[in-house]
Amino acid sequence: MLRITFRQLEAFYWATTLGTVNAAARHLFVSQPAITARVKELEDILGVALLTRSQQGVQLTPAGREVLDHAKHLLEQGEALEKCGANEVPPLDGVLRLGADETSAAVAVSELLRQLKVRYPGLRVDLSIERSKVLHERLNRRELDVALQTSPVARPHVADELLGSVQVAWVAGASVALPHLPFSPGDAASVPLVTSPPPSILHYVTRDWLGDSGADHHRINTCNSLAMMVKLVRDGHAMAALPVPVVLDPLKQGALKLVESEPALPAVAYYVSYLVEKRQSGVEVIVALAREVLTSAQFFVDGPVPSPAGPADRIS
């Protein structure tokens, strides 16, 4: 019985090719422990050490150099095998009108498009990155087929599927010193804050957390770009309540830090919504793949999924 898997071979190949376990994890959208475990499984099956590890990265052992050639060949054969189904009719009559908010776009949309290209090379994708409010409006007008965002559309012609919950936390630049920890609403008046403008889920999460603290909500800075908010925080201009998956890389690089807060910020429910009439055209293939990619990217937190943060118009 064959015990070697393509996941083990991919982990070994990319750790070797990219030079570090961390780089392989980012490339394959899995965690570093997953890469390490898969390489260890392959070493146990073969009965040899394939890699040595140091602060500089990973290096091939003599046995690893020999196995690398086999791994590369098998992965190429696997890609060729996947392409055997490339001539199947693409879903949605060959055109996917995909909408996503900035959070999912930053974390997983690129990988979703890559996998769609491999599976359906003839599929054309019209991609729209918008706030959830705009995505809702476009779904209501039937201008999108599928959208990834933070609240249900709740219309008869749109199906909403709850995917999971995304953790939100206070984030600061690595060099920012706070006088009190845990960070509390009472501390907010003395710290510059930035959030997205209403109607957005981050705006309402921030406002509700501040509550009756006495902080002047009119003095909170706003920015309509999530990427720019991350840069402002990284450069020390302000703190922000941000989705943790969006800032994982700068957190690992030491450019940002999570700030302990009391109370903790809530996780935010995340949905995929699509036109009901497109079910017969293959939209559920896209939905399943989006769910798989987001889960592999560690987009969701474990545990119970929270209720939406507020009324339907409280969306990003």
C-alpha positions as CSV (number, residue, x, y, z in Angstrom):
1,M,0.0,0.0,0.0
2,L,1.4,3.4,-1.1
3,R,1.8,5.6,2.0
4,I,3.6,8.6,0.3
5,T,1.2,11.5,-0.4
6,F,1.5,14.5,-2.7
7,R,1.1,16.8,0.3
8,Q,4.3,15.3,1.8
9,L,6.1,15.6,-1.5
10,E,4.9,19.3,-1.9
11,A,6.0,20.2,1.6
12,F,9.5,18.7,1.1
13,Y,9.9,20.1,-2.5
14,W,8.9,23.7,-1.6
15,A,10.8,23.8,1.7
16,T,13.9,22.8,-0.3
17,T,13.2,25.0,-3.3
18,L,12.3,28.1,-1.3
19,G,14.9,27.5,1.5
20,T,12.7,27.7,4.6
21,V,9.8,26.0,6.2
22,N,8.1,29.4,6.6
23,A,8.3,30.2,2.9
24,A,6.9,26.8,2.0
25,A,4.0,27.3,4.4
26,R,3.2,30.7,2.8
27,H,3.4,29.2,-0.7
28,L,1.1,26.3,0.1
29,F,-1.2,28.3,2.4
30,V,-0.7,26.0,5.4
31,S,0.9,26.4,8.8
32,Q,4.6,26.0,9.5
33,P,3.9,23.0,11.8
34,A,1.9,21.3,8.9
35,I,5.0,21.6,6.6
36,T,7.3,20.2,9.3
37,A,4.9,17.3,10.1
38,R,4.5,16.4,6.4
39,V,8.3,16.3,5.8
40,K,8.7,14.2,9.0
41,E,6.1,11.8,7.7
42,L,8.0,11.4,4.5
43,E,11.3,10.9,6.3
44,D,9.7,8.2,8.5
45,I,8.2,6.4,5.5
46,L,11.6,6.4,3.6
47,G,13.6,5.8,6.8
48,V,16.1,8.5,6.0
49,A,16.7,12.2,7.0
50,L,16.0,14.5,4.0
51,L,16.7,17.9,5.5
52,T,18.9,19.5,8.1
53,R,17.6,22.7,9.7
54,S,19.5,25.8,10.9
55,Q,18.9,29.4,11.5
56,Q,19.7,30.0,7.8
57,G,17.0,27.7,6.6
58,V,17.0,24.1,5.4
59,Q,19.6,22.1,3.5
60,L,19.4,18.8,1.7
61,T,21.1,15.7,3.0
62,P,22.7,13.4,0.5
63,A,19.6,11.2,0.6
64,G,17.4,14.3,0.3
65,R,19.2,15.3,-3.0
66,E,18.3,12.0,-4.5
67,V,14.7,12.1,-3.2
68,L,14.2,15.6,-4.5
69,D,14.6,14.5,-8.2
70,H,11.9,11.8,-7.6
71,A,9.6,14.3,-5.8
72,K,9.9,16.9,-8.6
73,H,9.1,14.2,-11.2
74,L,6.1,12.9,-9.3
75,L,4.7,16.4,-8.7
76,E,5.0,17.2,-12.4
77,Q,3.1,14.0,-13.2
78,G,0.4,15.0,-10.7
79,E,0.0,18.4,-12.4
80,A,-0.3,16.6,-15.8
81,L,-2.9,14.3,-14.3
82,E,-5.0,17.3,-13.0
83,K,-4.9,18.8,-16.5
84,C,-6.6,15.7,-17.9
85,G,-9.9,17.3,-16.7
86,A,-9.0,20.7,-18.0
87,N,-11.3,20.3,-21.0
88,E,-14.4,20.0,-18.9
89,V,-16.9,22.7,-19.4
90,P,-16.1,25.6,-17.1
91,P,-18.9,26.6,-14.6
92,L,-21.1,29.6,-15.0
93,D,-20.9,29.3,-18.8
94,G,-17.2,30.2,-18.8
95,V,-17.5,33.6,-17.0
96,L,-17.3,34.0,-13.2
97,R,-18.3,37.4,-11.8
98,L,-16.6,37.2,-8.4
99,G,-16.8,39.8,-5.6
100,A,-14.7,39.9,-2.5
101,D,-14.1,42.3,0.4
102,E,-10.5,43.5,1.2
103,T,-10.0,41.0,3.9
104,S,-10.6,37.9,1.8
105,A,-8.8,39.5,-1.1
106,A,-5.7,40.1,1.0
107,V,-5.5,36.5,2.2
108,A,-6.9,34.1,-0.3
109,V,-8.3,35.4,-3.6
110,S,-5.1,35.1,-5.4
111,E,-4.8,31.4,-4.5
112,L,-8.5,30.8,-5.4
113,L,-7.8,32.3,-8.9
114,R,-4.7,30.1,-9.3
115,Q,-6.6,27.0,-8.5
116,L,-9.5,28.0,-10.8
117,K,-7.0,28.6,-13.6
118,V,-5.5,25.1,-13.2
119,R,-8.9,23.4,-13.1
120,Y,-10.7,25.6,-15.7
121,P,-8.2,27.3,-18.0
122,G,-11.0,28.5,-20.2
123,L,-12.8,30.3,-17.3
124,R,-12.8,34.1,-17.4
125,V,-13.0,35.9,-14.1
126,D,-14.4,39.4,-13.6
127,L,-13.1,40.3,-10.1
128,S,-14.5,43.1,-8.0
129,I,-13.0,44.1,-4.7
130,E,-15.5,46.2,-2.8
131,R,-17.0,46.9,0.6
132,S,-19.7,44.3,1.6
133,K,-22.4,47.0,1.2
134,V,-21.5,47.4,-2.4
135,L,-21.2,43.6,-2.9
136,H,-24.7,43.3,-1.5
137,E,-26.1,45.8,-3.9
138,R,-24.4,44.2,-6.9
139,L,-25.7,40.8,-5.9
140,N,-29.2,42.2,-5.5
141,R,-28.9,43.6,-9.0
142,R,-27.6,40.3,-10.3
143,E,-24.3,41.8,-11.3
144,L,-22.2,39.3,-9.4
145,D,-22.4,35.5,-9.2
146,V,-20.5,34.9,-6.0
147,A,-19.3,37.2,-3.2
148,L,-17.1,36.7,-0.1
149,Q,-18.0,39.2,2.7
150,T,-19.1,39.7,6.3
151,S,-22.9,39.5,6.4
152,P,-25.7,37.7,4.7
153,V,-27.5,39.4,1.8
154,A,-30.9,38.0,3.0
155,R,-32.7,38.2,-0.3
156,P,-34.9,35.4,-1.8
157,H,-32.7,35.2,-5.0
158,V,-29.4,35.0,-3.0
159,A,-28.1,32.0,-1.0
160,D,-26.0,32.9,2.0
161,E,-23.7,30.2,3.5
162,L,-21.9,30.9,6.8
163,L,-18.2,29.8,6.3
164,G,-16.8,30.6,9.8
165,S,-15.6,33.4,11.9
166,V,-12.6,35.7,11.5
167,Q,-10.8,37.0,14.6
168,V,-10.4,40.7,15.1
169,A,-7.8,42.2,17.5
170,W,-6.2,45.4,18.4
171,V,-2.9,45.9,16.5
172,A,-0.1,48.4,17.0
173,G,3.3,49.1,15.4
174,A,6.1,47.1,17.0
175,S,7.8,50.2,18.5
176,V,4.6,51.6,20.0
177,A,4.7,51.6,23.8
178,L,1.4,51.6,25.7
179,P,1.2,52.8,29.3
180,H,-1.4,50.3,30.4
181,L,-2.1,46.7,29.5
182,P,-4.5,45.2,28.8
183,F,-5.7,48.0,26.6
184,S,-9.2,49.1,27.7
185,P,-11.8,51.5,26.3
186,G,-10.8,54.0,29.0
187,D,-7.3,54.1,27.5
188,A,-8.6,54.9,24.0
189,A,-8.9,58.7,24.5
190,S,-5.1,59.0,24.8
191,V,-4.2,56.7,21.8
192,P,-4.6,57.6,18.1
193,L,-7.0,55.2,16.5
194,V,-7.9,54.5,12.9
195,T,-10.8,52.5,11.5
196,S,-12.8,52.2,8.3
197,P,-15.7,54.6,7.7
198,P,-19.3,53.5,8.2
199,P,-21.0,51.4,7.2
200,S,-18.3,48.8,7.8
201,I,-18.0,45.9,10.2
202,L,-14.7,47.2,11.6
203,H,-16.1,50.6,12.2
204,Y,-19.0,49.2,14.3
205,V,-16.8,46.7,16.1
206,T,-14.5,49.6,17.1
207,R,-17.4,51.8,18.1
208,D,-19.2,49.1,20.1
209,W,-16.0,48.2,21.9
210,L,-15.4,51.8,22.9
211,G,-19.0,52.0,24.2
212,D,-19.5,54.7,26.8
213,S,-15.8,55.1,27.5
214,G,-15.8,58.8,26.9
215,A,-13.7,58.6,23.8
216,D,-14.7,61.2,21.2
217,H,-15.9,59.1,18.2
218,H,-15.6,62.1,16.0
219,R,-11.9,62.3,16.6
220,I,-11.2,58.7,15.4
221,N,-9.4,58.7,12.1
222,T,-10.9,56.8,9.2
223,C,-9.5,55.3,6.1
224,N,-11.3,53.5,3.3
225,S,-8.4,51.2,2.4
226,L,-7.6,48.2,4.6
227,A,-4.1,48.0,3.1
228,M,-3.5,51.6,4.0
229,M,-4.8,51.1,7.5
230,V,-2.2,48.3,8.0
231,K,0.5,50.6,6.8
232,L,-0.6,53.5,9.1
233,V,-0.5,51.1,12.1
234,R,2.9,49.6,11.1
235,D,4.4,53.1,10.8
236,G,3.2,54.0,14.3
237,H,0.6,56.6,13.3
238,A,-2.3,54.8,15.0
239,M,-3.7,51.6,16.5
240,A,-6.5,49.7,14.8
241,A,-8.9,46.8,15.3
242,L,-8.0,44.6,12.3
243,P,-8.7,41.1,11.1
244,V,-5.9,38.9,12.3
245,P,-5.4,36.9,9.0
246,V,-4.6,40.1,7.2
247,V,-1.7,41.0,9.4
248,L,-0.2,37.5,10.0
249,D,2.9,38.2,7.8
250,P,3.9,41.5,9.4
251,L,3.2,40.0,12.9
252,K,5.6,37.1,12.1
253,Q,8.2,39.6,10.7
254,G,8.0,41.7,13.9
255,A,6.6,44.8,12.2
256,L,3.3,44.7,14.1
257,K,2.2,43.3,17.4
258,L,-1.1,42.2,18.9
259,V,-2.3,44.3,21.8
260,E,-4.0,42.5,24.7
261,S,-7.4,44.1,25.4
262,E,-10.1,43.9,28.0
263,P,-12.7,43.2,26.8
264,A,-11.4,41.2,23.9
265,L,-12.7,42.1,20.4
266,P,-15.3,39.7,19.0
267,A,-14.8,37.5,16.0
268,V,-16.7,38.4,12.9
269,A,-19.0,36.0,11.0
270,Y,-17.9,35.5,7.3
271,Y,-20.2,34.4,4.5
272,V,-20.2,33.3,0.8
273,S,-23.3,34.5,-1.0
274,Y,-24.3,33.6,-4.5
275,L,-27.2,33.8,-6.9
276,V,-29.6,30.9,-6.4
277,E,-30.3,30.7,-10.1
278,K,-26.7,29.9,-10.8
279,R,-26.8,26.6,-8.9
280,Q,-27.4,24.6,-12.1
281,S,-24.5,26.4,-13.8
282,G,-21.9,25.2,-11.4
283,V,-21.6,28.0,-8.9
284,E,-21.4,25.5,-6.0
285,V,-18.0,24.3,-7.4
286,I,-16.7,27.9,-6.9
287,V,-18.3,28.0,-3.4
288,A,-16.6,24.7,-2.3
289,L,-13.3,25.8,-3.6
290,A,-13.5,29.2,-1.9
291,R,-14.3,27.5,1.4
292,E,-11.3,25.1,1.0
293,V,-8.9,27.9,0.1
294,L,-9.9,30.1,3.0
295,T,-9.8,27.2,5.5
296,S,-6.3,26.2,4.2
297,A,-5.1,29.8,4.7
298,Q,-6.1,29.6,8.4
299,F,-8.6,32.3,7.8
300,F,-11.1,31.2,10.4
301,V,-10.8,30.7,14.1
302,D,-11.9,27.6,15.9
303,G,-15.0,27.5,18.2
304,P,-18.5,28.7,17.8
305,V,-19.4,31.2,15.1
306,P,-20.7,34.5,16.4
307,S,-23.9,36.2,15.3
308,P,-23.6,39.1,12.9
309,A,-22.3,42.2,14.6
310,G,-25.4,44.2,14.0
311,P,-28.1,45.1,11.5
312,A,-27.7,44.1,7.9
313,D,-26.3,47.5,6.9
314,R,-23.3,47.1,9.3
315,I,-21.0,45.6,6.8
316,S,-17.6,46.3,5.3
